[in-house]
Amino acid sequence: MKCAIILGRLLNISMAVALVAIPTSAQTSEKSEECQPKEFIERLWRSATKGDLLTADGWQRASGFFFHPNPWPQDNVVTLAANNWTITGCTITGSRAEVTMAFQSAGRIDSNLRYLPLEAGLVESTKRYHFVLAPTHWNTYKPDGSTDREITGAAGWQIEDPPDSPWTTVNTAIRYVLAKRNDMANPTVKANADQTLSQLMKIAGPNQTTFDSTTSPTKVVEQLWIDATNGILLTPEGRNKTSHLFTQAAPTLNGKTVHVIDNDWAINDSAIKGDTAKIMVGYADAGQIDTDLRYIPAKPTKYFKTGFEYWLVVAPEPSKGSNEERNTVDKEKLGPPRWQIKGSPNIFLEMPWTTVNTAIRYVLEVRSKTTDPVVKKNADNTLTALLRYR
């Protein structure tokens, strides 16, 4: 169910919509019982995944996460991680905490848009973030990158380690290099960018994020949107892989039109009543890409974002059988009950969908495989249009 959202900010979007009423005595909003610093790291990495840390403004906004923030680096070097990452641990001891990240290191991009891969390729990596509970503060910076002033706020969890160099995931790095290339006149840098794009496309496959069987309905919906962000829903095989999140299997889709969502999606509201839950996701429509790679702009709207309601139930999950058997599997093949989304992977848009950054990768990938000059020209125009989105 779609709803209109008038005003909003990422992570906290106000709803201008009357939601289905549930008695307050039986309804509860989902409250996280997890380690709070873990949520901060998830937000930081989500920002990095969108490319927020690749600009001076985004870097400054992220400085509030850190106890010892650094000014915006001037070397224009970007560190890369593979598209999939996960938090593997979080502990709190008094006023200190530690959060452990698992990801694959994927090399760097230098100031001349050269890709500098690691000798071993993608490398399994672990990073530990150390937190301290202390008065919050953040810096404002002058145009030259030097500190202007420091602002102090109330006590909260902050990352004690200074921030690393700007980093992002491979999908967003493709967008970053393409945008930089288009702004460059230097033929050597353009050639570097072309080679870098070719190398990044080889390691940017739509790998599915590992999903931890969880009792949280919010995490189920979040997992679906993270997989969509990584491009999982762009193929029939990928949609089948997400079927474990749903009560029904993924039906076959006709055609290859792809719906594009703005990068700034967010889970805005949740309500649980017994074995049912309602989760609202706020997103902005960014148009469609048709079978000939033509871009179809989103229809103009007076609303800032649109909301989509997912309904979830606690249901047994098929532990055996093919995806085709999903809707008729017998009780002996059912696994333990868990939260699942009512319906199939097609309940949202009834077509493959992903976010802007991954759509750019998708268009580049399809463009490289076609010999049709019209399709290639369509692709070039579509890339120009998608790069206008943040």
VOPA-798221 format. One line per 5 residues: number of its first residue (from 1); for each residue x, y, z of C-alpha. Coordinates in nm, 3 decimals, decimal comma. Example, Ala and Ser with C-alpha at 12.3 -4.5 7.8 and 13.67 -1.06 7.14 Angstrom:
// VOPA-798221
1	1,230:-0,450:0,780  1,367:-0,106:0,714 .
***
This chain:
// VOPA-798221
1	0,000:0,000:0,000  0,146:0,336:-0,105  0,102:0,654:0,100  0,211:1,013:0,045  0,477:1,175:0,259 .
6	0,482:1,553:0,260  0,786:1,641:0,466  1,086:1,439:0,571  1,448:1,383:0,641  1,650:1,068:0,604 .
11	1,621:0,856:0,919  1,328:1,062:1,050  1,048:1,124:0,802  0,720:1,280:0,915  0,409:1,110:0,782 .
16	0,120:1,316:0,650  -0,108:1,015:0,624  -0,367:0,843:0,837  -0,249:0,488:0,896  -0,475:0,193:0,972 .
21	-0,578:0,222:1,337  -0,484:-0,053:1,582  -0,588:-0,029:1,947  -0,309:0,127:2,147  -0,347:-0,128:2,424 .
26	-0,240:-0,405:2,185  -0,012:-0,213:1,949  0,356:-0,154:2,012  0,620:0,027:1,813  0,927:-0,182:1,755 .
31	1,205:-0,078:1,991  1,558:-0,193:1,932  1,702:-0,395:2,217  2,033:-0,418:2,038  2,353:-0,239:2,123 .
36	2,294:0,127:2,027  2,646:0,186:1,888  2,568:-0,087:1,635  2,286:0,127:1,498  2,529:0,420:1,459 .
41	2,771:0,206:1,255  2,483:0,087:1,037  2,390:0,451:0,971  2,752:0,545:0,900  2,798:0,262:0,651 .
46	2,463:0,330:0,490  2,581:0,688:0,437  2,907:0,560:0,291  2,717:0,320:0,065  2,514:0,609:-0,077 .
51	2,832:0,809:-0,141  2,775:1,071:0,128  3,138:1,048:0,247  3,277:1,132:-0,097  3,203:1,503:-0,063 .
56	3,321:1,768:0,181  2,962:1,839:0,290  2,885:1,473:0,353  3,213:1,426:0,539  3,129:1,723:0,761 .
61	2,782:1,584:0,837  2,936:1,251:0,935  3,180:1,421:1,175  2,911:1,404:1,445  2,969:1,029:1,468 .
66	3,329:1,080:1,583  3,488:1,192:1,909  3,797:1,308:1,715  3,668:1,416:1,371  3,916:1,495:1,098 .
71	3,884:1,772:0,838  3,801:1,679:0,481  4,107:1,509:0,323  4,262:1,689:0,030  4,426:1,394:-0,147 .
76	4,108:1,275:-0,330  4,184:0,910:-0,256  3,880:0,684:-0,209  3,895:0,350:-0,028  3,661:0,078:-0,153 .
81	3,469:-0,205:0,010  3,265:-0,473:-0,167  2,891:-0,410:-0,182  2,810:-0,652:0,100  2,904:-0,578:0,459 .
86	2,772:-0,687:0,796  2,810:-0,615:1,166  2,929:-0,926:1,350  2,948:-0,809:1,709  2,870:-0,534:1,958 .
91	2,961:-0,515:2,328  2,915:-0,243:2,591  3,125:-0,210:2,905  3,029:0,092:3,113  3,090:0,406:2,910 .
96	3,274:0,223:2,632  3,163:-0,005:2,352  3,307:-0,197:2,058  3,139:-0,280:1,726  3,295:-0,528:1,482 .
101	3,242:-0,502:1,106  3,303:-0,773:0,846  3,350:-0,673:0,482  3,572:-0,727:0,180  3,843:-0,471:0,109 .
106	3,840:-0,384:-0,261  4,135:-0,148:-0,313  4,144:0,228:-0,376  4,087:0,493:-0,642  4,352:0,765:-0,660 .
111	4,318:1,132:-0,747  4,372:1,058:-1,117  4,089:0,800:-1,116  4,328:0,507:-1,136  4,204:0,190:-0,969 .
116	4,459:0,042:-0,728  4,345:-0,314:-0,654  4,479:-0,526:-0,373  4,726:-0,793:-0,486  4,499:-1,066:-0,350 .
121	4,182:-0,920:-0,504  3,888:-0,887:-0,268  4,018:-0,949:0,082  3,805:-1,059:0,376  3,852:-0,788:0,637 .
126	3,745:-0,698:0,990  3,726:-0,354:1,146  3,662:-0,275:1,511  3,503:0,056:1,604  3,564:0,175:1,958 .
131	3,298:0,394:2,118  3,300:0,628:2,415  2,999:0,783:2,589  3,082:1,154:2,603  2,942:1,498:2,514 .
136	2,872:1,508:2,142  3,050:1,757:1,922  3,103:1,832:1,558  3,316:2,069:1,361  3,235:2,317:1,089 .
141	3,500:2,377:0,828  3,615:2,664:0,611  3,622:2,633:0,231  3,992:2,538:0,245  3,912:2,239:0,472 .
146	4,050:2,390:0,793  3,840:2,383:1,110  3,611:2,683:1,159  3,455:2,608:1,499  3,349:2,320:1,723 .
151	2,989:2,275:1,841  2,919:2,080:2,163  2,595:1,896:2,245  2,453:1,645:2,493  2,629:1,321:2,590 .
156	2,601:1,032:2,347  2,791:0,742:2,193  3,074:0,851:1,963  3,338:0,665:1,768  3,667:0,715:1,950 .
161	3,888:0,627:1,653  3,943:0,911:1,402  3,768:0,860:1,066  3,947:0,680:0,785  3,987:0,825:0,438 .
166	3,665:0,869:0,239  3,522:0,530:0,149  3,228:0,375:-0,031  3,115:0,048:-0,186  3,191:-0,069:-0,539 .
171	2,849:0,012:-0,688  2,870:0,372:-0,570  3,234:0,396:-0,676  3,120:0,324:-1,033  2,886:0,621:-1,016 .
176	3,163:0,835:-0,858  3,416:0,755:-1,132  3,162:0,805:-1,412  3,060:1,146:-1,275  3,421:1,254:-1,230 .
181	3,510:1,132:-1,579  3,233:1,341:-1,734  3,371:1,652:-1,563  3,730:1,594:-1,677  3,898:1,736:-1,986 .
186	4,231:1,559:-1,930  4,247:1,265:-2,177  4,481:1,070:-1,949  4,241:1,092:-1,655  3,951:0,996:-1,883 .
191	4,144:0,689:-1,998  4,221:0,601:-1,636  3,850:0,631:-1,557  3,749:0,405:-1,845  3,992:0,139:-1,728 .
196	3,878:0,177:-1,366  3,512:0,142:-1,465  3,594:-0,177:-1,656  3,775:-0,321:-1,352  3,506:-0,223:-1,103 .
201	3,230:-0,375:-1,317  3,403:-0,712:-1,284  3,381:-0,710:-0,905  3,040:-0,539:-0,866  2,814:-0,841:-0,908 .
206	2,479:-0,843:-0,725  2,585:-1,063:-0,434  2,324:-1,121:-0,168  2,390:-1,001:0,184  2,404:-1,273:0,447 .
211	2,073:-1,273:0,633  2,058:-1,361:1,000  1,734:-1,538:1,090  1,584:-1,273:1,311  1,264:-1,214:1,505 .
216	1,260:-0,846:1,405  1,009:-0,755:1,129  1,198:-0,430:1,066  1,515:-0,629:0,991  1,327:-0,846:0,741 .
221	1,212:-0,541:0,541  1,551:-0,374:0,577  1,716:-0,688:0,439  1,489:-0,679:0,133  1,578:-0,316:0,059 .
226	1,950:-0,374:0,112  1,938:-0,665:-0,134  1,748:-0,442:-0,381  2,015:-0,173:-0,334  2,277:-0,433:-0,427 .
231	2,090:-0,529:-0,745  1,957:-0,866:-0,629  1,605:-0,799:-0,761  1,721:-0,725:-1,118  1,728:-1,094:-1,216 .
236	1,479:-1,383:-1,177  1,744:-1,577:-0,986  1,793:-1,288:-0,747  1,421:-1,248:-0,687  1,398:-1,619:-0,610 .
241	1,676:-1,578:-0,355  1,465:-1,325:-0,164  1,163:-1,556:-0,147  1,259:-1,669:0,204  1,157:-1,320:0,320 .
246	0,801:-1,369:0,187  0,503:-1,594:0,245  0,473:-1,655:-0,131  0,720:-1,732:-0,407  0,834:-1,481:-0,671 .
251	0,619:-1,512:-0,987  0,771:-1,466:-1,330  0,783:-1,104:-1,447  0,710:-1,004:-1,806  0,955:-0,770:-1,975 .
256	1,273:-0,615:-1,840  1,165:-0,265:-1,743  1,348:-0,160:-1,425  1,200:0,078:-1,169  1,452:0,313:-1,007 .
261	1,431:0,438:-0,648  1,625:0,733:-0,506  1,919:0,631:-0,286  1,767:0,796:0,023  1,515:0,533:0,132 .
266	1,446:0,481:0,501  1,229:0,272:0,732  1,006:0,531:0,894  0,755:0,354:1,114  0,681:0,014:1,263 .
271	0,396:-0,130:1,465  0,359:-0,482:1,605  0,042:-0,651:1,727  0,096:-1,010:1,834  0,198:-1,214:1,531 .
276	0,143:-0,934:1,280  0,345:-0,621:1,206  0,331:-0,319:0,977  0,651:-0,156:0,850  0,654:0,170:0,652 .
281	0,937:0,248:0,410  0,980:0,601:0,275  1,131:0,643:-0,071  1,137:0,876:-0,371  1,052:0,757:-0,721 .
286	1,338:0,814:-0,966  1,177:0,684:-1,285  1,214:0,372:-1,499  1,454:0,219:-1,750  1,287:0,035:-2,038 .
291	1,410:-0,264:-2,238  1,602:-0,038:-2,480  1,773:0,145:-2,190  1,558:0,455:-2,237  1,504:0,655:-1,921 .
296	1,143:0,734:-1,831  1,137:1,016:-1,574  0,926:0,988:-1,262  0,592:1,168:-1,274  0,602:1,510:-1,102 .
301	0,457:1,508:-0,752  0,405:1,762:-0,477  0,521:1,509:-0,220  0,872:1,480:-0,080  0,857:1,101:-0,055 .
306	0,616:0,814:-0,094  0,550:0,559:0,177  0,493:0,187:0,121  0,342:-0,034:0,390  0,463:-0,390:0,434 .
311	0,252:-0,627:0,640  0,436:-0,913:0,808  0,322:-1,226:0,988  0,495:-1,492:1,194  0,483:-1,795:0,965 .
316	0,678:-2,119:0,915  0,942:-2,107:0,644  0,984:-2,385:0,386  1,317:-2,550:0,466  1,322:-2,779:0,160 .
321	1,194:-2,784:-0,195  1,243:-2,564:-0,498  1,105:-2,215:-0,534  0,829:-2,350:-0,763  0,710:-2,574:-0,478 .
326	0,701:-2,283:-0,234  0,325:-2,230:-0,231  0,234:-2,602:-0,213  0,507:-2,736:0,017  0,376:-2,987:0,273 .
331	0,400:-2,934:0,648  0,694:-3,174:0,684  0,906:-2,932:0,479  0,833:-2,631:0,697  1,105:-2,477:0,910 .
336	1,064:-2,290:1,240  0,828:-1,987:1,246  0,980:-1,648:1,166  0,870:-1,305:1,048  0,784:-1,297:0,679 .
341	0,634:-1,036:0,446  0,280:-1,116:0,336  0,275:-1,173:-0,038  0,554:-1,225:-0,292  0,861:-1,019:-0,394 .
346	0,635:-0,846:-0,652  0,402:-0,674:-0,404  0,599:-0,347:-0,417  0,626:-0,245:-0,784  0,551:-0,564:-0,982 .
351	0,878:-0,518:-1,173  1,252:-0,540:-1,101  1,373:-0,241:-0,900  1,688:-0,098:-0,749  1,837:0,232:-0,638 .
356	1,999:0,501:-0,856  2,361:0,403:-0,791  2,303:0,039:-0,884  2,087:0,138:-1,182  2,391:0,322:-1,318 .
361	2,594:0,003:-1,289  2,313:-0,191:-1,455  2,294:0,046:-1,754  2,672:0,039:-1,801  2,669:-0,340:-1,787 .
366	2,390:-0,382:-2,043  2,539:-0,110:-2,266  2,871:-0,295:-2,280  2,697:-0,610:-2,411  2,493:-0,454:-2,694 .
371	2,604:-0,363:-3,045  2,289:-0,165:-3,125  2,391:0,202:-3,166  2,041:0,321:-3,071  2,049:0,131:-2,743 .
376	2,398:0,263:-2,672  2,278:0,619:-2,733  1,977:0,559:-2,507  2,214:0,430:-2,240  2,430:0,743:-2,260 .
381	2,125:0,965:-2,217  1,997:0,753:-1,930  2,330:0,771:-1,749  2,327:1,150:-1,782  1,978:1,161:-1,632 .
386	2,061:0,926:-1,342  2,375:1,117:-1,253  2,159:1,418:-1,169  2,031:1,235:-0,864  2,234:1,269:-0,545 .
***
